[in-house]
Amino acid sequence: MISYKNINALESAKLKRRMKVKLYFYEVQQSTQVDVLFVQDGEDYEELGKIRESMKHHVNNQTISENLLLVLVHPGDSYQRWNFYHPNGKEHIQYKEFFSQELFTYVENWLSNKKLHIRKLGTIGDSLGAVISTYLVAEVQKPWTHLLLQSAAYEKHMETLLEISIFPSNLQIYQVVGKKEVAFNSPITGNTLYILNENRTFHQRFKQLGIRVAYHEEEEDHLWDFWRRDLPRALSFFLNN
């Protein structure tokens, strides 16, 4: 069960707006350690992905071995989301600064007040949320251990990230994509995204970098119904590895 819940509008100097942040803390034992998972598109993961229901399943089945903190971050409307998450977005750099200098500090202070220390650190995202998750792990120097990707909306030009970045040596990646995600038209840009092919490319490149990857292709499309049903498996990867 959730032993602590906090909803806060975090004032961001970097983004010049308030960012909605939710903390869900699952205290499963008397310990000074905690596993922290940042959830991009946090409100969607709560309402459409049913992440709290997935966590309830893990709690009831006693598959959580350590204290857990979920940090749900809501980016705003679809256009704000694209500007934050896409590398060509006009506030992409500012979002990464917000994450590393404001949000992460806020979470660290919360943990410090509870005398908790991070054991595992991960981020999860769907579509563009998976893209920003990849960029955060690659470019924001934190003790990352896990990267969870659901139908990452990768594009060809993003492959350069793998050439110029140094990923944490102990990083583990969960990556899932639908076989029907062959050509997806972005509702924001109108561009066609070849999500399946790009995920296959990123998977191979991750392996070439020596990163452990649990890779899955399913008979699915670019839909929340797919990610919701896949979420328990993704969370299990974070909790049990």
Sequence and secondary structure as in RCSB ss.txt:
>XXXX:A:sequence
MISYKNINALESAKLKRRMKVKLYFYEVQQSTQVDVLFVQDGEDYEELGKIRESMKHHVNNQTISENLLLVLVHP
GDSYQRWNFYHPNGKEHIQYKEFFSQELFTYVENWLSNKKLHIRKLGTIGDSLGAVISTYLVAEVQKPWTHLLLQ
SAAYEKHMETLLEISIFPSNLQIYQVVGKKEVAFNSPITGNTLYILNENRTFHQRFKQLGIRVAYHEEEEDHLWD
FWRRDLPRALSFFLNN
>XXXX:A:secstr
  SEEEEEEEEETTTTEEEEEEEEEE  SS SEEEEEEETTHHHHHHTS HHHHHHHHHHTT   SEEEEEEEE 
 SHHHHHHHHSTTSTTHHHHHHIIIIIIHHHHHHHHHHTT EEEEEEEEEETHHHHHHHHHHHHS S   EEEEE
S    GGGGGHHHH    TT EEEEEEETT SSEE TTT  EE HHHHHHHHHHHHHHTT EEEEEEES  SSHH
HHHHHHHHHHHHHHH 
